[in-house]
Amino acid sequence: MLSLPLTLLLSSFGSAELNLVTWKQLNDGLRNACHVVVLEPSCDSAATMVLNNLAKSWDHIKEVRFCRFPKEEMLDSSHVDLKANLKKSGCVPVVMMPKLREDRVCLLKPILPKKPKAYPWMDVSNIESFVNFINMMCGTFYNKSGQITSDGKLFSRHYNSLYKLSDGPSLLTLSEACRSRNLTTFFRGEGCPVDQSTGKAPNENIPEIPKCEELSVLPGNVDFEVEYLLSSKPVIFKKAATNWPAFQKWTNEFLRKSFGNKTVHVKLSPNGIFEGVEPVKDWNVAGDLLRIPAEVRRHLHHPELVLVRPASNETLFSDFLDFVSKKQRKNSMSAYLEYTSIRGNFKSLEDDLSPLPFIAKTMKPSHVNIWLSNGNTLGKLHFDEYENFLCQLRGKKQVILTDPQSNDRLHEGYIVEAMLTYKNGTFVRDKLLQSTALTMSPIDITYPDFEKFPSLRDLKWLNCTIEPGDILYIPSFWWHEVQSFPDVDENRNLAVNFWYPRFWDKEFPCAKCPFELYLTEPVIRT
């Protein structure tokens, strides 16, 4: 017997016949839209009628297409990554196939092409659940009549009100005010560079980069979601980490006593710059460049550059602490414990951190990292694919941000990676990696090249400087450059960051790809 929702749907619309498509037509169509695929021959004629009529009411929705396809071909594992065994699942009238996304991680095409995924759905009689499943798989917000839902209207409002920078000086304005393209000292907080002809720095009437919003009281979970997470807006929570045990407890003496004999993986830089770009001509890698496959070379947006990964070194944690405790000159060699998992390396330290109350019940961190250095480090312009909470414990960090709506002006794209090596007290530039950076920019904001990158001229920026106890929320895909400064007394910079699953998503590297909802892999029960 038909359930009430199914009966109502059958009586509301006239029957419509879906197109029977070939595998090539289906595979090509998946590049542009999510597909609801009715399997032929049908094992449930009533379900087929429902799907025919649902297709008619959704005909104007370009993100979702309906079609028929032979069941036997769907069972062919050479075509589809089927998420259930149809032969053992009884009657399965329909499968959902998400839109194919370009594999942007690996530029070398696999020998066998990536298979599209197919998720079976058995009970079409519960039309509300099925429509919810379509929406979840396709990132859409429609009801069974093809009308946008209240959640869809809310999503549209948030999408159309994503936070975008509009005030403050551009890099060109700053360069003109400083009478120099070299803004290194400006971004260190030391003012404009000294004019060699006058011996003075033109530090009068220098425009200021707008500062981040700051909150002295933590928001509730709803306020955080609406004002910051959904709006993709950075914010600083002042002194929010001062009551954590870690804030007082994590002295160098405590860390040495607890983990001094542990071997750690440390990154080394000759000048404190981490993950910046350099001309490939400055590297002794000519032979390696010739071996880059043509298929990879075609995708490189800036083949004249390499993304410089720091040298690495395995050392006792106690020896590393000795190094970072010493006062270092600017632009001298830096050692950095960066991107280091607390759970994987210093598990007991996680007990000294307190979850942020406004997200503790709804989100769990994917990664918790420790960042420890001698202070004078500069992490060059990049973005993270996570919601990032950067918690400063010692020293301070100046984080210069710009919004992801400016991707096309930041030349987001693939950059070949190279790695410094440290041999006998000398840094050597002779190692080209078989990988490309996906989240870095070729732009150097401390020394902008307006001729090569004219799109920089009008780009706006935000200054989010955090001091001990502050927590900075950096939304996913926001570009940021991080200048660290050592603690005056301890000569070190110490921070922790939490990476949470992102709310907004985008394909990357892709300068023109828009924001969309982040869709996770569904759990299918048949």
N, C-alpha and C positions, 0 to 999 in steps of 0.2 A: 504494500500500500504506500502511496506517495505521502511524504510529510507535508504539512501545511505550507511551508515556504516554497517547496517545489511545485505544489499544486497552483499556488498563486502565481508563480512565475510562468508556468505553462499557459495559464489563462490570460496573462497580461500581454503576451507578444505572439505574433505569428511565427511559425517555424521558418528558419533560414538555413540554407545548406552551406557548410563551410567548404573551402577549397581543399582538395586533396593535393598535397605538394610532394615534390621529389626531395631527396636528401639535399641536393645542391640548393634548391630553393629555400629549404628550411635553414640550412647552414648560412647562406647569404643573408637571409632575413634576420638571423640572430645578431648580426653585426650592428643592426639599427634598432632592434626592439626585443623586449621580452616576449616569449611565445607560450600560449596555452595550446597544447597539442592533444587533440582528441584521437585516440588510437583506433585504428580500423583493422579488422571488423570490430564493431562495437559489442561489448559484453553487457551493456546496459542502455537500452534504447531510450529510456526516460532521461537518463543522465545526458545522452547525446542531444536530446531536445533542449534541455536546460542550457547546455553549452552553446548550442546554435543561437539561442535567444539572448544569452548573455553577450555573445559576440556582436549581435545586432545592436544592443544597447550601448556597447563599448566601441562601436565602430569609429567614433570620432577621436578616440584616445590613441595617439600615435605611439605611445611608449609600450603598448601591449597589443599583440596580434594573435588571432585565433586561426587554427588550421587543422586539417586532418592529416594523419600520417600512418602508414602501415605498421602494425604492431611488430611484425616479424623483423622489419628493418630496425625498429627501435631496440630490439633485443640484440642487435649486432654490436658487439663490444668494440668493433673497430671504428664505429661512428660516434658513440655516446658514452659518457661516464654516467652510467645509470646508478642511482643512489638506492636501489632496492632490487631484489630478484623478482621480476614480474612473473616468472613461471611459478613461483611459490606463493605469490601474494593474492591469489584469487582474482576476482574481477577488478581490474584497474582501468577505468575508462579514460583517464587523462593524465598527462604529465606536464609539469611546469618546467620551462627551460629559460633561465635568466639570460639577459643580453650578454653577448660575448664582449669582454674587455680586452683590449690589446695588452699582451704581456710586455710591459715596459721594463721589467727587471733585467731580463736577459736579451741582449741584442742579437745573439746567435740563435737562429731559428733551430728548433729541435728537429731531429730526423723524422720523428712522427709528430704531426700537428697536434696541438692541444685540443682535447675533446670537449665539446660543450656538455654541461651538466644537465641531467634530467631528474626531476623530483616527482615521484608518483603521488597521486591523490585518489583515494578510493571512494569517499562518500560525498558525492556532489549534491546529494539531497539536502544537506545542510549548507544552503547556498551562502549564508552569512559567513560561515567559517571558511568556505572556499574563496570567497571574495577577499576576506582578510588575508588568506594565504597568498593570493595573487598580489595584493598590495605589498605584503612583506617581501616577496621575491623580486618585485619590480620597482620598489621604491615609489609607489603611487598611492593616491588617496582618493579612491572612488567607491561609491556604493554600487549595488547590483543594477541600479538604473543608469549608471554611467555619470552620475552627478558627483561633484567634488564633495568630500566629507568635511565636517567641522575641523577635524585634525588637519585636513589638507589646506583649509583656509588659514589655519594657525601657522602651518609650515610656510605657506606663501608669504604671510606677514613677516615671519622671522627671516626668511630668505631675502626679502626685499628690504629689510632693515639691518642687514649685516653691517657691522661697524667698519667704517672706512675713514682713513685719515684725510683731512681737508685743510688743516691749519698748519702754520709754522713755515720756516724757511726750507727751501730745497737745498741740495748739495751745491747747486750753481750759485744760489744766493750766498751761502756760507763761503764759498770760494772767492766770490767777488768781494765780500766784506773783509776777508782775511788777506785779500790780494795775493792769493796763492792757491794752487791746486792741491798742495800738500796739507791735508787736514789732520795729520797724525797727532800733533800736539793738542789740537782742538778737541779731538775725541778722547784724549787722556785727561781732559779737564784743565789743561795748562794754557789755554788760550791759543791765539793764532801764532804761526811760526814767526821767528824774527826775520825782518827784512835785512838781507845782507848789506844793502847799500846804506841803510840808515842805522842799523844796529838796534832797531826798535821793532816791537810787534804792534800791528794796528788793532789793538784790542778795544777800541771805543766803538760803541753802537753796533756790537756784534749781536745779531738776532739769536734768540734762544730756541732750541728745539722743545716743543711742548712736552710736558711731563705726564706720566701715567696717572690715572686716577688712583687715589689712595684711600683705604678704609681702615679706620682704627677699631671698628667692631666687625666681627665676622658676620656675613649674611646668613639667613636661613637657606635651606635647600632650594625652596621655590624661587627666592630672590636671586640666588646665584645662577640657577638655570635660566631664568628669563633675562636677567640683566647682563649676564656675562657668557655663559656657555652657549645658549642659543643665538646670542648676538655676536659671538666670536669677538669678545672685547677683552683686552688685557686689563689687569687690575693688580695693585699691590695691597696685600694685607699686612699692615704695619705691626711689627713686634708679635706676630701670631705664633712664632716658634720659640719665644723666650721661655715659655713654661715647659718645654720639652726637656726630659732628662739629658738628651744629647747636648743641649745648649751649654750646660755647665760641665758636663761629664767628659766630653770628648777632647780633653787636652792631649797634647803630644805625649805626655808622660803616661796617661791612661792607655792611649793607642799602642804605645811602645810595649807596655807591660802586657797587654792583652794579645797583641798580634805581631810583636817585634820579630819573631823567628819565622814568620810566614813569608813565603816568596810571592812577590806581587809583580804585575805586568805594568810597567811605567812607560809613558810616552815622553820623548825628548825632542826639543826644538832648539835650534841655535840662537833664536832671537825672540822667543816667547810667542811667536805666531803659530797657530794651529789650524790646519785645514784651509790654508789660503791657496791662491792660484799663482803660478809662475810661468814665464815663457818656456816652452819646451826646448827652445834653442839653448837655454842655460843648463840643460841636462845632457849627460853623456849616454843617450839612449837611442841614437840614430838607428842602430841595427834592430832594436826592439820595435821601433815605430814601423819599420818596413814589414814586420810580421803581424801587424794588426789586420785582421780580415777585412776585406773590402766592405762586407755587409755591416760591420761595426763602424768602419770609417765613415760610411754614408750618413750615419746618425749623429755624428759628433758635431755639435753646434760651434765649438771653438777648438778645432784641431791644433791651433797654434799654442794652446795652453795645456798645462797639467794641473790637477788638483793634488796638492802636496800633503801626503799623510806623514805624520811625525815618525821619527825613528822609535824603535821599541827596545826595551831592555828588561830583563828579568833580574830582580834584586831583592834583597831582604827588606822587609818593610821598615825595620829599624834604620837601615842605611838611607832609605828614602826620606825618613823623618829627619835624619841629620841634615840632609841636603836642604829640605824646605824650611828648616828652622834658621838657616843662615840668611842674613840680609843680602839680597842680590841686586846688581845693577840692572837698570832697564835695558832692554834689547840684548841681554846676555842669555846664556843657556838656561832653559827652563825644563824642569821635570814635572810631569803632570800625571796624577792618578785620575784618569777621566773615563767616563762611561763605564765605571766599575760597579758591577752588581753587588749590592750589600748582601743580598740573599745568597749569592754564590760564593762570596769571599769573606764576608764579616757578618755572618748570620745573626749572631747575638746582638749586634748593634741595632737591628730593626726594632727590638723591644724598647729602645730609647727614643723612638719616634712616635708621634701621636697622629692618628688619622684626622684629617680635616672634618669637623663634624657635619658640615653641609653636604658632603658627598660620601661620608663613611657608609651610609645605609644603602646607597644606590649604585656606587661604583667601587670596584677594587682595582688597585694599581697593577698594571702589566709588568712594570719594572720599577725598582727603587735603586738609584745609583748614588755613589759617593764621588765627590770632586774635591781633590786636595792638591794644592800646588804651593809654590813660593810666592804666588800672587801675580807677578807681572806677566800675565798670559792674555792673549787675544784670540778668541774663537771666532773665525771669520763667518761671513754671512751665509746662513743656511736656514732650513726649516725642519721641524720634526713632524712626523705623522701622528703624534699623540697630543692629548691634552696634557700640558706640562705645568707642574707646580715646582718652581725653583725656590728652595729654602736656604737662605744664607745664614751660616752659623758664625763664621769669622771673616774679617775683611769685608770688602764690598764688591759688587759687580754693577757695572754700567751696561745695561742691555738696551741697545738701539734697535727698534723694531720698525717694520713697515708691513702693511696689510697684504693678504694673499690676493686681493683684487688687483694688485699691481704686478702679478706674475709676468705678464707679457713684457713689462718694462725692465724686469730683472734678468731676462734672458735665461730663464729656467731651462735646463737641458742636460744632456750627457757631457761629462768631462772625463777624459782619461785620467786615471789615478797613477801617481808615482809615489815612491816612499823613500824618505831619507834613510841612510844607514850611518851608523856611528862607529867609526873605526879608529882606534888608537888616538882618541881625543879629538877627532876631526869628523865633521859631517860631510858625507859624500852624496852627490846627486847622480846616481847611476842605476837606479832600480825602477823600471816601469812595471806597473802591476797589470795583470790581465783582468781588469775590472774598470768600471766607470762609476763616477759619483752621480747620485740621483737627486740629492737634496741640497746641492751647493750652488752658489752663484759665481759667475766669473767677474762680478763687479767688486771693485775695491773701493769702499766708501771712504777710506782714509786718504786715498789718492785717486779721485775719480777721473776717468778718461772720457770727457764729454764728446770728443770727436768720434771715438769708437762706439760709445754708448750714449747717443744723444737723448735717449729716452730717460736718462737720469736727471735731466735738467729740471723737471717739475715734480719729481717724486717727493712725497712727504714722509716724515719720520716721527718717531715717538721715543722719548727717553724714559726708561723705566729703571732707575738706579735703586738697588736694594742694599740695605745695611744689615748688620747682625740682628737676627730675629725676624727679618722681613720675609714674606713669601710672595713671589710673583707668579701670577697665573698667565701663562703664554698659550693662547689658543692654538690648536693644531693648524699647521701650514702657515703660521705667521713667520715671516723672515726676521731673523735676529742675529746681531753681532754682539759678542760678549767680551767686554774688557774687564779683567779682574784686577783688583788692587789688594796688596797685602795688609793684614792687620798691623797697626803701628807697633804694638808691643810684641806680637808673636811671629811676625814676618811670614805669615802663611795666609792662605785663603781656603776656607772650608765651606762646602755646600753639599746639600742633598737634593736630588730631584725625584719626583714621582711622575711616571708616565702612565696616563690612564687611556683606555680605549677612546678613540675620537668620536665625536658626535657628527660633525661634518666630514665629508670625504671628498677627495678629488683624485683623478688619475695623475700620476707623476712619474718621471718628469714630463710635464705638458703645460706649456705656458698659457694656453688658451682654454684648457679644460675647466668647466665650471664646478662650483660646489654642488654636492648632492648628499643625500643621507648615507650614512655608513651602514651597509647591509651585512650582517653576520651570516655565517653558514647555518641554515635551519636544521633542526633535528626532526627527521622524518620517521614516523612509525606507521608501518603498513600491517 
